[in-house]
């Protein structure tokens, strides 16, 4: 096993997710990135299954994902979750993709506009 894989396996949190640093709180983005990096280990390790379960548990009723369990709103990290789940949980990935397609962003091009948001 290569050192990068060993590092990811050793860095997984007890809730199944990964943080931005070893021992840090689990977030959607690093969990999805770790799952994508470990995609060839599914048959060798329970770690990917636990990571998928972590993401599935955090999916919002509207189909999106927040940055972590503490975030009540879906956002940009939904794309990461959809990517990580696409080959393993088509239903969750589809709900997330539908959320992304329904969501409109807000582009601020003038600093004065920020005061009105």
C-alpha positions as CSV (number, residue, x, y, z in Angstrom):
1,X,0.0,0.0,0.0
2,X,1.4,3.4,-0.9
3,X,2.0,6.1,1.8
4,X,-0.8,8.3,0.6
5,X,-3.3,5.6,0.9
6,X,-2.0,4.7,4.4
7,X,-2.3,8.3,5.4
8,X,-5.9,8.6,4.3
9,X,-6.9,5.4,6.0
10,X,-5.2,6.4,9.2
11,X,-6.8,9.9,9.0
12,X,-10.4,8.9,8.8
13,X,-12.5,10.1,11.7
14,X,-14.7,7.8,13.9
15,X,-17.8,9.3,12.2
16,X,-16.6,8.0,8.8
17,X,-15.6,11.4,7.4
18,X,-12.3,13.2,6.9
19,X,-11.3,16.7,8.0
20,X,-9.0,19.2,6.5
21,X,-6.3,17.9,8.8
22,X,-5.8,14.6,10.8
23,X,-8.1,14.7,13.8
24,X,-10.0,17.7,12.5
25,X,-13.8,17.9,12.3
26,X,-15.3,15.9,9.4
27,X,-16.4,18.0,6.4
28,X,-18.1,17.1,3.1
29,X,-15.3,18.3,0.7
30,X,-12.3,16.4,2.2
31,X,-14.5,13.3,2.7
32,X,-15.5,13.3,-0.9
33,X,-11.9,13.9,-2.0
34,X,-10.6,11.1,0.2
35,X,-13.3,8.8,-1.2
36,X,-12.3,9.6,-4.8
37,X,-8.7,8.9,-3.9
38,X,-9.6,5.6,-2.3
39,X,-12.0,4.5,-5.0
40,X,-9.8,1.5,-5.9
41,X,-9.8,0.2,-2.3
42,X,-13.5,-0.6,-2.0
43,X,-12.9,-4.4,-1.8
44,X,-9.9,-3.9,0.5
45,X,-11.2,-1.6,3.2
46,X,-14.3,-0.7,5.1
47,X,-13.1,3.0,5.1
48,X,-14.7,3.9,1.8
49,X,-18.1,2.4,2.9
50,X,-18.0,4.4,6.2
51,X,-17.1,7.6,4.2
52,X,-20.1,7.0,1.8
53,X,-22.4,6.5,4.8
54,X,-21.1,9.8,6.3
55,X,-22.0,11.6,3.1
56,X,-25.4,9.9,2.8
57,X,-26.2,10.9,6.4
58,X,-25.4,14.6,5.7
59,X,-27.5,15.0,2.6
60,X,-30.3,17.6,3.2
61,X,-33.9,16.9,2.5
62,X,-33.7,19.2,-0.5
63,X,-30.9,17.1,-2.0
64,X,-27.9,19.4,-1.2
65,X,-25.1,19.2,1.2
66,X,-23.8,21.8,3.7
67,X,-20.1,22.0,4.5
68,X,-20.5,19.8,7.5
69,X,-23.2,18.5,9.9
70,X,-23.3,21.9,11.5
71,X,-24.3,23.7,8.3
72,X,-28.1,24.0,7.7
73,X,-27.9,25.1,4.1
74,X,-26.7,23.3,1.0
75,X,-23.9,24.9,-1.0
76,X,-20.9,24.4,-3.4
77,X,-19.7,21.3,-1.7
78,X,-22.8,19.5,-3.1
79,X,-20.8,19.0,-6.3
80,X,-18.0,17.2,-4.4
81,X,-20.6,14.9,-2.7
82,X,-22.3,14.1,-6.0
83,X,-19.0,13.3,-7.7
84,X,-18.0,11.0,-4.8
85,X,-21.3,9.2,-4.7
86,X,-22.0,8.9,-8.4
87,X,-20.6,5.4,-8.8
88,X,-21.9,4.0,-5.5
89,X,-25.3,5.7,-4.7
90,X,-27.0,6.9,-7.9
91,X,-30.2,8.0,-6.1
92,X,-28.3,10.3,-3.7
93,X,-26.1,11.6,-6.4
94,X,-29.1,12.3,-8.6
95,X,-30.9,14.2,-5.8
96,X,-27.7,16.2,-5.4
97,X,-27.3,16.9,-9.1
98,X,-31.0,18.0,-9.2
99,X,-30.3,20.4,-6.3
100,X,-27.3,21.9,-8.2
101,X,-29.4,22.4,-11.3
102,X,-32.1,24.2,-9.3
103,X,-29.7,26.4,-7.5
104,X,-28.9,30.0,-8.6
105,X,-25.8,31.8,-7.5
106,X,-25.3,35.4,-6.6
107,X,-22.5,37.2,-8.3
108,X,-21.4,40.4,-6.7
109,X,-19.4,42.7,-9.1
110,X,-19.8,45.9,-7.1
111,X,-18.6,46.3,-3.5
112,X,-21.6,48.6,-2.8
113,X,-23.9,45.8,-3.7
114,X,-22.6,43.7,-0.8
115,X,-24.3,46.0,1.7
116,X,-27.7,45.2,0.2
117,X,-27.4,41.4,0.5
